[in-house]
Amino acid sequence: MMYDIHNHLIYQFDDGPVSLEEVVEMLKMARDQGITRVFATSHFQELIPPELEEHYFRKLTELQDRLEHENIPIQVFSGSEIFFHHYMNETVKRTRVGTLAGLGKYVLLEFPLFLMPSGVSEALFKLKMDGLVPIIAHPERYSSVLENPETVLEYLKYGALLQVNAGSVTGDFGRRVQKIAMWMVEHRLVHFLGSDAHNARSRTFRLAEAVKQLRRHVEEDYIQALVEHFPARILKNEDPEPIRIPEPEEQRGFFSRLKQKLFSLGKG
């Protein structure tokens, strides 16, 4: 049994699938990989008008009804991937779609890929002070992390969790992204593995392939935590398992090993 906390399943809503039939095709792929629970995390911006939220839930219900009709054994829960802004805590309070499964605790957020905004630590702190748990989507893909991997420790210090993409683990976004993703997983800095599925062709569910890749590098108990035990805490509305952040004196060797990997990549 696996959970997928990050994907784009609501058709004709963002840059995801174009039809309900394509969504069903995607979820059949997910079923065949052993995925049984998914969160439909469509893109949302700072402003979420009530009519947009209603539109989302109307299509989510349509999808849930279709899965029941076709006897596809996957539960689909609500959610969103909210684009970072400085008052995310206020946006989340005003909406039902702002937290995963609408339970008022876990918030999946994304940053711009190529320019990290200012005020990130303050925004994460506000979320934590309001009893929310921020999850940062695919940190391994942000240019700021690619240039300075130490950035992820700052996110963790402010109470954020990390979600790595399956496609990053399998090398879909390039070798540098793959190495940083694997470095984070190997050091157990990650809470979730997500598909970030968008369609039935080029970007679909690939958790099974990523899990196969991870088995060469990390223990089975941690893999199960990434795809089942940690995500299950979302639906139980429980606090996350703590992540151990390396002590300052450990960090020199911690990052030097990664830099050696990235240097060897550049040489190759």
C-alpha positions in Angstrom: 0.0 0.0 0.0 1.3 3.4 -1.0 0.2 7.0 -0.6 0.9 9.8 -3.1 0.6 13.2 -1.5 1.4 15.3 -4.6 -0.3 15.0 -8.0 -2.5 17.0 -10.4 -5.6 14.9 -11.0 -8.4 17.5 -11.4 -8.9 17.8 -15.2 -9.1 21.1 -17.0 -8.1 22.9 -13.8 -4.4 23.7 -14.0 -1.7 22.2 -16.1 -2.8 18.6 -15.4 -5.0 16.2 -17.4 -7.4 17.4 -20.1 -10.2 15.0 -19.5 -11.8 12.7 -16.9 -10.9 9.7 -19.0 -7.2 10.7 -18.8 -7.5 11.0 -15.0 -9.0 7.5 -14.9 -6.1 6.2 -17.1 -3.6 7.8 -14.7 -5.2 6.2 -11.7 -5.3 2.8 -13.2 -1.5 3.2 -13.6 -1.3 4.2 -9.9 -3.4 1.2 -8.9 -1.1 -1.2 -10.8 1.8 0.2 -8.8 0.1 -0.4 -5.4 -1.0 3.1 -4.8 -4.2 3.2 -2.8 -4.5 6.7 -1.5 -3.8 10.0 -3.3 -4.2 13.7 -2.6 -5.4 15.7 -5.6 -3.1 18.7 -5.1 -4.0 21.2 -7.9 -2.1 24.5 -8.2 -3.6 27.4 -6.3 -2.3 31.0 -6.0 -2.6 33.5 -3.1 -6.2 34.4 -4.0 -8.6 31.5 -3.9 -12.1 32.7 -4.7 -15.0 30.7 -3.3 -16.2 29.9 -6.8 -12.8 28.4 -7.8 -12.8 26.3 -4.7 -16.4 25.1 -5.4 -15.3 24.2 -9.0 -12.4 22.2 -7.6 -14.6 20.2 -5.2 -17.3 19.6 -7.9 -14.7 18.0 -10.1 -13.2 16.1 -7.2 -16.6 14.6 -6.4 -17.1 13.7 -10.1 -13.8 11.8 -10.0 -14.6 10.0 -6.8 -17.9 8.9 -8.2 -16.2 7.6 -11.4 -13.7 5.6 -9.4 -16.5 4.0 -7.4 -18.4 3.2 -10.6 -15.4 1.6 -12.2 -14.4 -0.2 -9.0 -10.9 1.3 -9.0 -9.7 0.8 -5.3 -8.1 4.2 -4.8 -9.2 6.9 -2.4 -8.8 10.4 -3.6 -8.6 13.2 -1.0 -8.6 16.9 -1.5 -5.6 19.2 -1.3 -3.6 21.8 -3.1 -0.1 22.9 -4.0 -0.1 26.5 -3.0 2.3 28.9 -4.6 4.4 30.6 -1.9 3.3 34.0 -0.6 4.0 35.8 2.6 0.6 35.3 4.2 0.0 31.7 3.4 -1.3 31.1 6.9 -4.1 33.5 6.3 -5.0 32.0 2.9 -5.1 28.5 4.5 -7.4 29.7 7.3 -9.9 31.1 4.8 -10.1 27.9 2.6 -11.1 24.3 2.8 -8.8 23.3 0.0 -5.7 24.8 1.6 -4.8 21.8 3.8 -4.4 18.2 2.7 -7.7 16.3 3.1 -9.2 19.5 4.5 -8.1 18.5 8.0 -6.5 21.9 8.8 -3.0 20.7 9.5 -0.7 19.9 6.6 0.0 22.5 3.8 1.8 21.6 0.6 3.6 24.6 -0.9 5.9 25.3 -3.8 8.4 28.0 -4.5 9.4 29.6 -7.9 11.8 27.2 -9.6 14.4 29.8 -10.5 14.2 32.6 -7.9 13.7 32.0 -4.2 11.6 34.8 -2.7 12.5 36.7 0.4 10.7 36.1 3.7 10.6 32.3 3.5 11.7 31.7 7.1 9.1 34.2 8.4 6.3 32.6 6.4 7.2 29.1 7.6 7.3 30.4 11.1 3.8 31.9 10.8 2.5 28.6 9.6 4.0 26.7 12.5 2.7 29.3 15.0 -0.8 28.7 13.7 -0.5 25.0 14.2 0.1 24.1 10.6 2.7 21.8 9.1 4.3 23.1 5.9 5.5 20.6 3.3 7.8 21.9 0.7 7.2 20.3 -2.7 10.3 19.0 -4.7 13.0 21.1 -3.0 15.6 19.3 -5.1 14.3 21.1 -8.2 14.8 24.7 -7.0 17.8 26.6 -8.3 18.6 27.9 -4.9 18.9 24.4 -3.5 20.8 23.2 -6.6 23.3 26.0 -6.0 23.3 25.8 -2.2 22.0 22.5 -0.8 22.4 23.7 2.8 19.2 25.6 2.2 17.1 22.5 3.0 18.4 22.5 6.5 17.0 26.0 7.0 13.6 24.8 5.9 13.8 21.9 8.4 14.9 24.2 11.2 11.7 26.3 10.7 9.5 23.2 10.9 9.0 22.4 7.2 8.9 18.9 5.9 10.4 17.9 2.5 8.6 16.0 -0.4 10.9 14.7 -3.1 9.6 13.8 -6.5 9.7 10.2 -7.8 10.9 11.6 -11.1 13.9 13.3 -9.4 14.9 9.9 -7.9 14.7 8.2 -11.3 16.7 10.9 -13.1 13.9 12.5 -15.1 15.0 16.1 -14.2 18.7 15.6 -14.8 21.6 14.0 -12.9 22.3 17.0 -10.6 18.7 17.0 -9.4 18.9 13.2 -8.9 22.0 13.4 -6.9 20.7 16.1 -4.5 17.4 14.2 -4.2 19.2 11.0 -3.3 21.5 12.8 -0.9 18.5 14.2 1.0 16.9 10.7 1.1 20.1 8.9 2.1 20.4 11.3 5.0 16.8 10.8 6.0 15.9 14.5 5.6 12.7 13.7 3.6 9.2 12.8 4.8 7.4 12.1 1.6 7.9 10.7 -1.9 5.4 12.1 -4.4 4.7 11.6 -8.1 3.9 15.1 -9.1 1.9 13.4 -11.8 0.3 15.7 -14.4 -0.8 13.5 -17.3 -1.0 9.9 -18.6 2.1 10.2 -20.8 5.1 12.2 -20.0 4.5 12.9 -16.3 2.5 10.2 -14.6 2.7 8.0 -11.5 6.1 6.4 -11.1 6.4 5.6 -7.4 7.1 1.9 -7.9 10.1 2.7 -10.2 11.4 5.3 -7.7 11.0 2.8 -4.8 13.0 0.2 -6.8 15.7 2.8 -7.2 15.7 3.7 -3.5 16.1 0.1 -2.4 19.7 0.2 -3.7 20.5 3.0 -1.3 18.3 3.1 1.8 16.7 0.6 4.2 13.2 -0.8 3.6 11.8 0.7 6.8 12.6 4.2 5.6 11.1 3.6 2.2 7.9 2.4 3.8 7.9 5.5 6.0 8.1 7.7 2.9 5.3 6.1 1.0 3.0 4.9 3.8 3.8 5.6 7.4 4.5 9.3 7.2 1.6 10.1 4.8 -0.8 8.1 7.0 -0.2 10.6 9.8 -1.8 13.3 7.6 -5.1 11.4 7.5 -4.8 10.7 11.2 -4.2 14.5 11.8 -1.1 13.6 13.8 2.1 15.5 14.2 5.0 14.4 11.9 7.8 12.2 13.0 10.8 14.4 13.9 13.7 14.7 11.5 17.2 14.7 12.9 19.0 17.8 11.7 22.8 17.4 11.7 24.6 19.3 14.4 26.8 22.3 13.3 30.0 20.3 13.8 28.7 17.5 11.6 27.7 19.7 8.7 31.2 20.2 7.2 31.5 16.5 6.4 27.8 16.2 5.7 28.0 18.7 2.8 31.5 17.9 1.6 30.4 14.5 0.6 27.6 15.9 -1.5 29.9 18.5 -3.1 32.3 15.7 -4.0 29.4 13.9 -5.7 28.4 17.0 -7.6 32.0 17.8 -8.6 32.4 14.3 -10.0 29.2 14.8 -11.9 30.6 17.9 -13.5 33.8 16.1 -14.4 31.9 13.3 -16.0 
